[in-house]
Amino acid sequence: MSAKMNILKELEKEMYLFNIGEHLESYRFLGSKQRTENGKEGWRFTVWAPNAKNVSLVGDFTEWKPVEMQKIGKTGGWSIFTEDAAQGDCYKYYIEDKNGKKKYKIDPYSFAYEVPPKDASVVFDMPEKKWKDGRWTANKKRKSIYQKPLNIYEVHFSSWKKHEDGSWYSFKDLAETLIPYVKEMGYTHIEFMPLMEHPLEASWGYQITGYFAVAARYGNLLELRDFVEEAHKEGVGVIMDWVPGHFCKNDYALSYFDGTPTFEYADPNRAINNRWGTLNFDLGKAQVHSFLISNAIFWLQEFHFDGIRVDAVSNMLYLDYDEGPWTPNVDGSNHNRQGIEFLKKMNTKVFERHPDTYMIAEESTAWANVTKPIEAGGLGFNYKWNMGWMNDTLRFFEMDPLFRKDNFNLITFSFMYAFNENFILPISHDEVVHGKQSLLGKMPGDRYKQFAGLRTLEAYMMAHPGKKLNFMGNEIGQFLEWRFYDQIEWGVLNNEFNPEFQHYIKTLNHLYKDTKALHEVDDAHTGLEILDADNHLESVLSFIRTGEKPRDFLIVVCNFTPVERRNFRVGVPYEGHYEVLLNTEMQEFGGTWTKNLPEMVTSLDGMNRQPFSIEFTLPALGVLFIKPKRVFGVNK
């Protein structure tokens, strides 16, 4: 058998695994790969186009004249080897469908593309990297992710900060500025909104054409690898936002790739996503499983990302989630059974390889057991965005404080389901755009009360069970909504209250990381004890957060109205002395208090089902974190 036949036989084996949905590293053979074959150095191009009549390769190295590719048996794959291609050359596939219609298509597995509006694939292969983040990787294994602090800083690549001439920061620029900033501010992880290739900047990256490449306007894959490595060396994790439910419908990309529904559903009611103007992946197709799961593993394995935030999970769970016509199951139900099975399979395969990773579902409905194990009837994610908490909390804080007493359930209801899932509390990009106003703009009152409201919101969020996420700009009290085409309003740090608020967020973030009570037990009722959630007349909420050890506890008292409460009393579990860990109304944070509360000594007058109590002045529109200083009856 000739060497050429041997190569095609090897490709047939690869395509077999791809076709049954079990090739989890299909990026290693599909796309353009630098190889030496029969003693000749060159590039092999391989593509899946199962219903094509013919597929040719065109590019700079063919003078854009079609060169026919060879079928890989009956696998639906096509391949060709050429010595003429070179790294950096542009290319496409010229696909003739079964009706004789011909189209130029990009390579779905290309590692690079031209900068839009140009759209060709670019010949590019990645050398192996000798990673220098061993300490970070080892530390990930030392403690369960559920017991660690997770405080995410969500970033849109091109609008965090720009150069004076308006140009975007590169990955190198961000490594030198964003990573130190995030570290200094006390966040644990950066979460990038989608970095993959996308033609329209106004889509924020959520309408992807090239799943295995970084958007060319941002940089390249090698620069991204170096960024993640640098973040890890500085003790900062990196999470990738990912869109496996739907894709950009531009004609040159994945849509109807070989002239037939290839990556999308055959049923137009399932394929067409009217709300977002995209096409939905056919989650029942084995080859799509290989494509998408390989893509998740690609980012986790080859780039050492610490987790993936899976966008629009609800769109994959329901057949009628979209606007417009839909096709029900045979029994009339609306659950996307193929989507459900895909998500379970995806999570299973990812965790088999990367058990310490974050698989985060952005799921906006009440679907049960999203973060429960598959064997227990769950979808197998380990975290889910708590959209109910976010909606209720923002609605509550947008109200005039006068009306909060009549809507107090908005701020307390989340405690009823706080442990039904492993939650992340998100105040994301979606909440500060499209006329919703910035976080500061949502707060009622004058500027002083707006910032007092923001400090109260962030402290309540930090004390509430669940991991945390804030969008960039929230931490400086940005006044304008987020605009994808401009940097965040760094200039506001020259205004009154803004630098104090940034200092407050920095203090709060570090306090969260250093205080076990705030992050060790987010997934069990033992981490929370409500003291009083019924004081709606004064709009005061009080509760205890507890770590793994009984001595690691914190008393949290939130006053949601601009009325100072003197001689306020709450129950505490142990006799002794208590002190303030955080007072959101201190002058250094932009408040009015120049002197903090003195040490508090317990009284034998028990309350809130606790044997002892302490008395203090509760600041107006403020939050107190109170910790034990010297208490009796509990071991350290």
Buried (B, 14 or more C-beta within 10 A) or exposed (E): EEEEEEBBEEBBEBBBBBBEBBBBBBBBBBBBBBEEBEEEEBBBBBBBBBBBBBBBBBBBBBEBEBBEBBBBEEBBBBBBBBEEBEEEBBBBBBBBBEEEEBBBBBBBBBBBBBEBEEBBBBBBBBEEEEBEBEEBEEBBEEEEBBBBBBBBBBBBBBBBBBEEEEEBBBBEBBBEEBBEBBBEBBBBBBBBBBBBBBBBBEBBBBBBBBBBBBBBBBBBBBBBBBBBBBBBBBEBBBBBBBBBBBBBBBEBBBBBBBBBBBBBBEBEBBBBBEEBEBBBBBBBBBBBBBBBBBBBBBBBBBBBBBBBBBBBBBBBBBBBBBEEEBEEEEEEEEBBEBBBEBBBBBBEBBBEEBEBBBBBBBBBEEBEBBBBBBEEEBBBBBBBBBBBBBEBBBEBBBBEBEEBBEBBEBBBBBBEEBBBBBBBBBBBBBBBBEEBBBBBBBBBBEBBBBBBBBBBBBBBBBBBBBBBBBBBBBBBBBBBBBEBEEBBBBEBBEEEBBBBBBBBBBBBBBBBBEBBBBBBBBBEEEBBBBBBBEBBEBBBBBBBBBBEEBBBBBBBBBBBBBBBBEEBBBBBBBBBBBBBBBBBBBEEBBBEBEEEBEEBBBBEEBBBEBBBBBBBEBBBBBBBBBBBBEBEEBEE
